[in-house]
Amino acid sequence: MATNKQWIYARKPNAQVGPGNFDLREAAMPQPKDGEVLVRTTLLSLDPASRAWMQGQTYRSQLNPGDVMAGWGLGEVVESKAPGFVPGDLVSADYGWQQYAALPGRALTKHDKAHKPEHILGVLGITGLTAYFGLLDVGRPRPGETVLVSGAAGAVGSIAGQIAKLMGCRVVGTTRADKCQWLVDELGFDAAVDYTAGNLVGAIKAACPRGVDVYFDNTGGEVLGAALNRMNVWGRVACCGAVANYDTATPSGGPAGVPGFLVTKRIRMEGFVVMDFYARRREAETALATWVEQGKIKAPVDVVEGFDKMPEALAGMFAGKNRGKLMVRV
């Protein structure tokens, strides 16, 4: 009888997450009930939020030891007991780290097979939508402004920065030293800052001589403090994530005196979750697909081969090994 391999979130991390926090288990093959669809997972997304889900309730319930590790994925319908789905359909959902999942049809999103699967899970999926709505609806950049993006070599940051360039902005990204030139040469950023080099405020000042009008924040922590220091009057901060505080035993408290910055410079600082914009997802998918097809946006992906590599790949992401969207081919 066929079985279903699953990665179980087994032990809570004390600091950095790693393979020791997960166990590989073989479970019975799920059987779809009426209204459900059986899906074979083909690609699984790895995202910084995975670590936050272990720490407490966010926009989703907290993960607890013993749960199948959560994660968004792309898959192929094997069997359908739900209207609107047939075997062979390409669908995405929160499958978790497992080879097969049986989910209600309403939980699935069907996709056009004309697009590359890696793009569906990346630039045309949650990653791209997060960059699109976070930058355009929350950051609201205007031509000629300076946009600073932290975590700029990651999945969301790499797309957000390129969209800002399309909007006519000067774009600066923060990343590790080995990725700075890549941001400029490959993705078209105007400048890049190595956030590990020290004197971050000075480095951002040099890269953003006219100050920062929009800050797309993927990291929180020290970079957020340095960015706020360089914000212009009427600046906007789009708070997308706080990866600096996810995979550590000693989270940063963030910059001191934030309310003062907000008041004196009239800065708008707004958090967002991409699901809030799902009613407009087709708008974003269409725009992003057009930009990719026209060569106006590059969609870098880092694909790890093999379901057995899931924990290792997650740890590698927090170590900064990936460029662009990280995913595992199951």
C-alpha positions as CSV (number, residue, x, y, z in Angstrom):
1,M,0.0,0.0,0.0
2,A,1.3,3.5,-0.9
3,T,2.4,5.7,1.9
4,N,2.8,9.4,2.4
5,K,6.1,10.8,3.6
6,Q,5.8,13.8,6.0
7,W,8.2,16.0,7.8
8,I,7.0,16.5,11.4
9,Y,7.8,19.6,13.4
10,A,9.1,17.6,16.3
11,R,11.1,19.8,18.7
12,K,10.9,23.5,19.3
13,P,14.2,25.4,18.4
14,N,16.1,27.1,21.2
15,A,17.7,29.4,18.7
16,Q,18.4,28.6,15.1
17,V,16.1,26.1,13.4
18,G,17.8,23.1,11.8
19,P,17.3,19.4,10.8
20,G,17.3,18.4,14.5
21,N,13.9,20.0,14.9
22,F,12.1,17.7,12.4
23,D,11.4,14.0,12.0
24,L,10.6,12.2,8.8
25,R,7.5,10.0,9.1
26,E,5.6,7.7,6.8
27,A,1.8,7.9,7.2
28,A,-1.1,6.3,5.4
29,M,-2.0,7.7,2.0
30,P,-4.8,10.2,2.6
31,Q,-8.2,9.4,1.1
32,P,-10.3,12.3,-0.2
33,K,-13.8,12.7,1.2
34,D,-16.8,14.2,-0.7
35,G,-15.8,17.8,-1.6
36,E,-12.1,17.1,-1.3
37,V,-9.2,16.6,-3.7
38,L,-6.2,14.4,-3.4
39,V,-3.0,16.2,-4.5
40,R,0.5,15.0,-5.1
41,T,2.9,17.7,-4.1
42,T,5.5,18.7,-6.7
43,L,7.1,21.9,-5.3
44,L,7.2,23.2,-1.7
45,S,7.9,26.8,-0.8
46,L,10.4,27.8,2.0
47,D,9.7,31.1,3.6
48,P,11.0,33.1,6.6
49,A,7.6,33.1,8.1
50,S,8.0,29.3,8.7
51,R,10.1,30.2,11.7
52,A,7.7,32.7,13.1
53,W,4.9,30.1,13.0
54,M,6.9,28.1,15.6
55,Q,7.1,31.0,18.0
56,G,3.4,31.9,18.4
57,Q,0.2,32.8,16.6
58,T,0.6,35.1,13.7
59,Y,-1.8,35.4,10.8
60,R,-2.2,31.7,11.2
61,S,-2.3,29.4,14.3
62,Q,0.9,28.5,16.1
63,L,2.7,25.3,15.0
64,N,3.1,22.8,17.9
65,P,5.5,19.8,18.1
66,G,3.9,16.8,16.5
67,D,2.2,18.8,13.7
68,V,3.1,18.3,10.1
69,M,5.3,21.2,9.2
70,A,3.3,23.9,7.5
71,G,4.2,25.2,4.1
72,W,2.7,26.4,0.8
73,G,3.1,24.2,-2.2
74,L,2.2,23.4,-5.8
75,G,0.8,20.0,-6.8
76,E,-1.1,17.9,-9.3
77,V,-4.6,16.6,-8.7
78,V,-4.5,12.8,-8.4
79,E,-8.2,12.2,-7.5
80,S,-11.1,14.6,-7.2
81,K,-14.4,14.4,-5.3
82,A,-14.9,18.1,-5.7
83,P,-16.6,19.9,-8.6
84,G,-14.3,21.9,-10.8
85,F,-11.2,19.8,-10.4
86,V,-10.0,16.8,-12.5
87,P,-6.9,14.7,-12.4
88,G,-3.9,16.5,-13.8
89,D,-5.0,20.0,-12.7
90,L,-2.2,22.2,-11.3
91,V,-3.2,23.6,-8.0
92,S,-1.6,25.4,-5.0
93,A,-2.5,25.4,-1.3
94,D,-1.1,25.1,2.2
95,Y,-0.2,21.4,1.8
96,G,2.4,21.2,4.6
97,W,5.7,19.3,4.2
98,Q,4.2,16.1,2.8
99,Q,4.1,14.3,-0.5
100,Y,0.3,14.0,-0.7
101,A,-2.6,16.0,0.8
102,A,-6.4,15.7,0.8
103,L,-8.0,19.2,1.0
104,P,-11.4,20.7,0.4
105,G,-11.7,22.1,-3.1
106,R,-12.3,25.6,-1.7
107,A,-8.8,25.5,-0.2
108,L,-7.2,25.0,-3.7
109,T,-6.2,27.6,-6.3
110,K,-6.1,26.3,-9.9
111,H,-3.3,27.5,-12.2
112,D,-2.6,27.9,-15.9
113,K,-0.1,25.3,-17.0
114,A,1.2,27.8,-19.6
115,H,3.3,29.3,-16.7
116,K,6.5,27.7,-15.4
117,P,5.7,25.9,-12.1
118,E,8.6,27.7,-10.4
119,H,7.0,31.1,-11.4
120,I,3.6,30.0,-10.1
121,L,5.0,29.3,-6.7
122,G,7.3,32.4,-6.8
123,V,6.8,35.6,-8.7
124,L,3.1,34.8,-9.7
125,G,2.3,33.4,-6.2
126,I,2.3,34.6,-2.7
127,T,5.9,35.9,-3.1
128,G,5.1,38.1,-6.0
129,L,1.8,39.2,-4.6
130,T,3.4,40.2,-1.4
131,A,6.0,42.4,-3.2
132,Y,3.3,43.9,-5.5
133,F,0.8,44.9,-2.9
134,G,3.2,45.7,-0.2
135,L,5.2,48.1,-2.4
136,L,2.4,49.6,-4.5
137,D,-0.5,49.8,-2.0
138,V,1.4,50.3,1.2
139,G,4.6,51.9,0.1
140,R,3.0,54.0,-2.7
141,P,6.3,55.0,-4.4
142,R,6.3,57.9,-6.8
143,P,8.7,58.5,-9.7
144,G,12.0,60.0,-8.7
145,E,11.7,58.8,-5.1
146,T,14.3,56.6,-3.3
147,V,13.1,53.2,-2.3
148,L,15.2,51.1,0.2
149,V,14.5,47.3,0.4
150,S,15.9,45.1,3.1
151,G,16.5,41.4,2.5
152,A,16.7,42.5,-1.1
153,A,18.3,39.3,-2.4
154,G,15.5,37.2,-1.0
155,A,12.2,36.0,-2.6
156,V,10.0,39.1,-1.9
157,G,12.7,41.7,-1.7
158,S,14.2,40.9,-5.1
159,I,10.8,41.4,-6.7
160,A,9.8,44.5,-4.7
161,G,13.0,46.2,-5.7
162,Q,12.5,45.5,-9.4
163,I,8.9,46.8,-9.3
164,A,10.2,50.0,-7.7
165,K,12.5,50.4,-10.6
166,L,9.5,50.0,-13.0
167,M,7.8,52.8,-11.1
168,G,10.7,55.2,-11.9
169,C,12.4,55.1,-8.5
170,R,16.0,55.0,-7.4
171,V,16.3,51.6,-5.6
172,V,18.8,50.5,-3.0
173,G,18.9,47.0,-1.4
174,T,20.5,45.6,1.8
175,T,21.9,42.1,1.6
176,R,25.1,40.2,2.4
177,A,28.4,41.2,0.8
178,D,28.5,38.3,-1.7
179,K,25.1,39.4,-3.2
180,C,25.5,43.1,-3.5
181,Q,27.0,43.1,-7.0
182,W,24.4,40.6,-8.1
183,L,21.6,42.9,-7.1
184,V,23.1,45.7,-9.2
185,D,24.3,43.7,-12.2
186,E,21.5,41.1,-12.5
187,L,18.4,42.8,-11.0
188,G,19.1,46.4,-11.9
189,F,19.2,47.9,-8.4
190,D,21.0,51.3,-8.3
191,A,23.1,50.4,-5.3
192,A,23.4,47.7,-2.6
193,V,24.5,47.9,1.0
194,D,26.3,45.1,2.9
195,Y,24.4,45.1,6.2
196,T,27.1,43.1,7.9
197,A,29.9,45.6,7.3
198,G,29.2,47.9,10.2
199,N,28.2,51.6,10.4
200,L,24.9,50.8,8.7
201,V,23.5,54.3,9.1
202,G,26.6,55.7,7.3
203,A,26.4,53.1,4.6
204,I,22.7,53.8,3.9
205,K,23.4,57.5,3.9
206,A,26.1,57.0,1.3
207,A,23.8,54.9,-0.9
208,C,20.8,57.2,-0.4
209,P,22.2,60.7,-0.4
210,R,18.7,62.2,-0.9
211,G,17.3,60.2,2.0
212,V,14.7,57.4,1.9
213,D,11.1,57.9,0.8
214,V,9.9,54.4,0.9
215,Y,11.4,51.6,3.0
216,F,10.2,48.0,2.3
217,D,11.1,46.2,5.5
218,N,11.6,42.4,5.4
219,T,14.0,42.3,8.4
220,G,13.2,44.6,11.3
221,G,16.0,44.8,13.8
222,E,19.1,46.9,13.2
223,V,18.3,47.6,9.5
224,L,14.9,49.1,10.4
225,G,16.6,51.4,12.9
226,A,19.2,52.6,10.3
227,A,16.5,53.0,7.7
228,L,14.3,55.1,9.9
229,N,17.3,57.3,10.6
230,R,17.5,58.2,6.9
231,M,13.7,58.5,6.2
232,N,12.5,61.7,4.6
233,V,9.5,63.8,5.7
234,W,6.3,62.0,4.7
235,G,8.2,58.8,4.2
236,R,6.4,55.4,4.1
237,V,7.5,52.1,5.7
238,A,5.9,48.9,4.4
239,C,6.4,46.3,7.2
240,C,6.5,42.9,5.4
241,G,8.5,40.8,7.9
242,A,11.0,40.7,10.7
243,V,13.4,37.9,9.7
244,A,16.1,39.4,12.0
245,N,14.0,38.3,15.0
246,Y,12.8,34.9,13.7
247,D,15.7,32.5,13.9
248,T,17.4,33.6,17.1
249,A,17.2,33.1,20.9
250,T,17.6,36.8,21.5
251,P,15.2,38.8,19.3
252,S,16.0,42.5,18.8
253,G,13.8,45.0,20.5
254,G,14.0,47.2,17.4
255,P,15.0,50.8,17.3
256,A,14.4,53.1,20.2
257,G,12.5,56.3,19.9
258,V,10.3,55.1,16.9
259,P,7.3,57.2,17.9
260,G,9.5,60.3,17.8
261,F,10.6,59.5,14.3
262,L,7.1,59.0,13.2
263,V,5.8,62.2,14.6
264,T,8.6,64.6,13.6
265,K,9.0,63.3,10.1
266,R,5.3,62.4,9.6
267,I,6.2,58.9,8.6
268,R,3.5,56.3,7.9
269,M,4.6,52.9,9.1
270,E,2.1,50.1,8.2
271,G,2.2,46.3,8.5
272,F,0.4,44.1,6.0
273,V,-0.5,40.5,5.2
274,V,-0.9,39.5,1.6
275,M,-4.1,37.6,2.2
276,D,-5.8,41.0,2.8
277,F,-5.4,41.7,-0.9
278,Y,-6.6,38.4,-2.3
279,A,-9.7,39.9,-3.9
280,R,-7.3,41.6,-6.3
281,R,-4.9,38.8,-6.8
282,R,-5.7,38.4,-10.6
283,E,-4.7,42.1,-11.1
284,A,-1.3,41.4,-9.6
285,E,-0.8,38.1,-11.3
286,T,-1.6,39.6,-14.7
287,A,0.8,42.6,-14.2
288,L,3.6,40.4,-12.9
289,A,3.2,37.8,-15.7
290,T,3.3,40.6,-18.2
291,W,6.4,42.1,-16.7
292,V,8.2,38.7,-16.6
293,E,7.2,37.9,-20.2
294,Q,8.4,41.3,-21.4
295,G,11.7,40.9,-19.6
296,K,11.1,43.8,-17.3
297,I,11.4,41.7,-14.2
298,K,13.6,38.7,-13.6
299,A,12.3,36.0,-11.3
300,P,15.3,34.4,-9.6
301,V,14.6,31.0,-8.1
302,D,16.8,28.6,-6.0
303,V,15.5,25.1,-6.4
304,V,16.7,22.3,-4.0
305,E,16.2,18.8,-5.3
306,G,14.6,16.2,-3.0
307,F,11.9,16.1,-0.3
308,D,14.5,14.8,2.1
309,K,16.3,18.1,1.9
310,M,13.5,20.2,3.4
311,P,15.0,20.9,6.9
312,E,18.4,21.5,5.5
313,A,17.1,23.9,2.9
314,L,15.1,25.8,5.6
315,A,18.3,26.2,7.7
316,G,20.2,27.3,4.6
317,M,17.7,30.1,4.0
318,F,18.3,31.6,7.4
319,A,22.0,31.3,6.8
320,G,21.5,33.5,3.7
321,K,22.4,30.8,1.1
322,N,19.6,31.4,-1.4
323,R,19.2,34.1,-4.0
324,G,15.6,34.8,-4.9
325,K,12.7,32.4,-4.2
326,L,13.8,29.2,-2.4
327,M,11.8,26.0,-3.0
328,V,12.2,22.3,-2.9
329,R,11.3,20.0,-5.7
330,V,9.5,17.0,-4.1
